[in-house]
Amino acid sequence: MNAFTITSRVLLMTSVVNSTLNLWAQATGARGPAQPSTPPKTQLQRSTASSIGWRARQGQYYQRNFGIDILGVERVSSGEMLAFRYVVLDPEKAQAFNDKRNSAYLIDEKTGAKLTVPQMEKVGALRTTTTPQPGRMYWMVFANTSRIVDAGARVDVVIGDVHIEGLTVEAK
C-alpha cells in the first residue's frame, strides 16, 4: 500500500468513528461537561434584550407614522463612529430621513453629548440621501471620536423634526 491509500483509509475511519459517536451522543442525550450556573447578563446581553423590547414597544409607531423600520444603532470603526440603520417601508412617509436639508444628530441620554454626522471634504455627509425606495436599508453615521457613547448606552436620534427616543447602542 502506498502512503496515499493509507492516509485515505485513516481519514475515512476517523470520519466514520466521529459520525458514530455523534449519533450515539444524540440518541442517548449525552451532554458535554457540566455547565456552570447561568452567569449574570453582560452589558451587551442587556442592550440586546432592551433593543428587542424597544422594537416591540415603539418600533411599530415609527413603522406606522414615518414609514421606516428601525434596525438600531451600533458601534462601528472600533467605536469611533455610531451607525444608525433603518429600512424604508413607505417612501412617502420616510422622505424626511433621507432629506439632506434635515440636520441629524445623536444625543447620549446619560451625558447629554450631541454627536453629529461628519462632513467629509470629497464625499460629503456620511449619510444616505438618495430617494427612498421600499425594502431598502439606509444609514447615517455619527462621529464618536472621544468614545463618549459606548455599547449599552441609551441614545436618541434626531432627524429634522423626528425625535427617536430610547435606542440602545449595540456592539458590532
Phi, psi and omega in degrees: 000141178269172184297324181296316180296317180296314180298318180298317181293321179296316179297318179297314180296320178298317179297316180296315180297314179298318179297317179298315179296320178296316178297318179297317181297320179292320183292322183269355180074021181297141179241163178289198179302153181305135181274140177293164178300159184299121180287160177296152181294138177280171179301320181294317179297320178296318182293323178294316179296319181288328178290326176294317177297321179299314181299322180290321183279309189249343183303321181294329178300314181288328176295314183289315188268331184239359175068028178228152172250114184280122179275329175132186178239131178220153178288135175224167178055050179057032178086358180285344179219157176238130181254126174258124183236146179207157177248133179278128176257319180230105185302326180294315180288333185269006182307319184299330183289328182257004180279115184292347176285340178275119178289149181231138174207163182240136181242127175282123183295327184284311185261343184079005180298138182248112181261137182250168176279123180295144178251109181271146185301311184263336185265326185097201181291142179276070177202157179279128180232019178282166177296125183295141177234141183298140177084358181262147178269139178233166187208165167210147184246138178246137181287128178232050190299327179272001183054043178293320182260126182242174178301138180093347180288148176265132184225161173244143175245128180242125178229106184061238180269355182272128180239112180258116186255150168075026175283149178251131180285125178265152172270139180274000000 
